[in-house]
Amino acid sequence: MEIINNELLNQIQEAKKGKQSAFKYLLDGFWNLVYGYQIKSVKNEYDAEDITIETFSKAFDKIETFDENYAFGTWLIAISKNI
C-alpha cells in the first residue's frame, strides 16, 4: 500500500490547480511504476511506452477526480489496466 506523504499530497493538489511542475513531479515519480506494470503485461517495450503515455494523459486530464483517500499509484495502474 502506498503511503501518501505530505509532498506527494501537495503535488497532487497543485496538479489539480493546473501547475505544470506538479505534473512533471507526478510523471517522474510514477513513470517506472506504470511502465514496469505494462512491460510485464504486454511484453513489448514500444506498446508499454505507448500505454504508459496514454495512462498519464488520461490521468492528468481527469486529475480533479482523484480521491486523495486512495493511493495515487493504484489509481494510475487502474487507468493503465483499462487501456
KOLSE-573577 format. One record per residue (C-alpha): residue number from 1; x, y, z. Coordinates in steps of 0.02 Angstrom, whole numbers, plus 50000, padded with zeros to 5 digits. Example, Ala and Ser with C-alpha at 12.3 -4.5 7.8 and 13.67 -1.06 7.14 Angstrom:
// KOLSE-573577
<node 1 <50615 49775 50390>>
<node 2 <50684 49947 50357>>
//
This chain:
// KOLSE-573577
<node 1 <50000 50000 50000>>
<node 2 <50065 50170 49952>>
<node 3 <50078 50300 50087>>
<node 4 <50035 50474 50028>>
<node 5 <50164 50587 50108>>
<node 6 <50143 50774 50126>>
<node 7 <50248 50815 49973>>
<node 8 <50151 50695 49861>>
<node 9 <49985 50760 49926>>
<node 10 <50043 50938 49897>>
<node 11 <50096 50898 49719>>
<node 12 <49929 50813 49681>>
<node 13 <49837 50966 49746>>
<node 14 <49948 51080 49641>>
<node 15 <49916 50972 49487>>
<node 16 <49730 50990 49518>>
<node 17 <49758 51178 49505>>
<node 18 <49849 51153 49339>>
<node 19 <50028 51182 49395>>
<node 20 <50144 51107 49264>>
<node 21 <50288 51072 49384>>
<node 22 <50169 50963 49487>>
<node 23 <50126 50859 49334>>
<node 24 <50311 50836 49300>>
<node 25 <50339 50781 49481>>
<node 26 <50199 50651 49466>>
<node 27 <50258 50591 49296>>
<node 28 <50438 50573 49354>>
<node 29 <50385 50489 49516>>
<node 30 <50265 50362 49443>>
<node 31 <50327 50329 49266>>
<node 32 <50427 50173 49316>>
<node 33 <50279 50101 49412>>
<node 34 <50160 50111 49264>>
<node 35 <50290 50066 49132>>
<node 36 <50351 49919 49236>>
<node 37 <50173 49855 49254>>
<node 38 <50142 49869 49068>>
<node 39 <50307 49791 49013>>
<node 40 <50261 49638 49116>>
<node 41 <50086 49639 49045>>
<node 42 <50115 49669 48858>>
<node 43 <50297 49609 48847>>
<node 44 <50336 49740 48714>>
<node 45 <50436 49898 48752>>
<node 46 <50351 50006 48621>>
<node 47 <50175 49955 48669>>
<node 48 <50216 49976 48855>>
<node 49 <50282 50151 48823>>
<node 50 <50130 50200 48719>>
<node 51 <50010 50135 48851>>
<node 52 <50107 50223 48988>>
<node 53 <50099 50388 48895>>
<node 54 <49913 50366 48866>>
<node 55 <49889 50322 49050>>
<node 56 <49968 50485 49108>>
<node 57 <49874 50584 48977>>
<node 58 <49707 50516 49038>>
<node 59 <49755 50532 49222>>
<node 60 <49809 50712 49203>>
<node 61 <49652 50756 49105>>
<node 62 <49549 50686 49249>>
<node 63 <49663 50731 49396>>
<node 64 <49523 50827 49481>>
<node 65 <49427 50663 49503>>
<node 66 <49568 50581 49602>>
<node 67 <49513 50545 49781>>
<node 68 <49659 50582 49896>>
<node 69 <49600 50448 50018>>
<node 70 <49667 50318 49896>>
<node 71 <49841 50277 49832>>
<node 72 <49891 50378 49679>>
<node 73 <49994 50234 49607>>
<node 74 <49847 50115 49620>>
<node 75 <49737 50242 49530>>
<node 76 <49864 50254 49388>>
<node 77 <49876 50064 49372>>
<node 78 <49686 50052 49364>>
<node 79 <49685 50178 49221>>
<node 80 <49827 50084 49137>>
<node 81 <49735 49918 49150>>
<node 82 <49584 49992 49065>>
<node 83 <49687 50050 48917>>
//
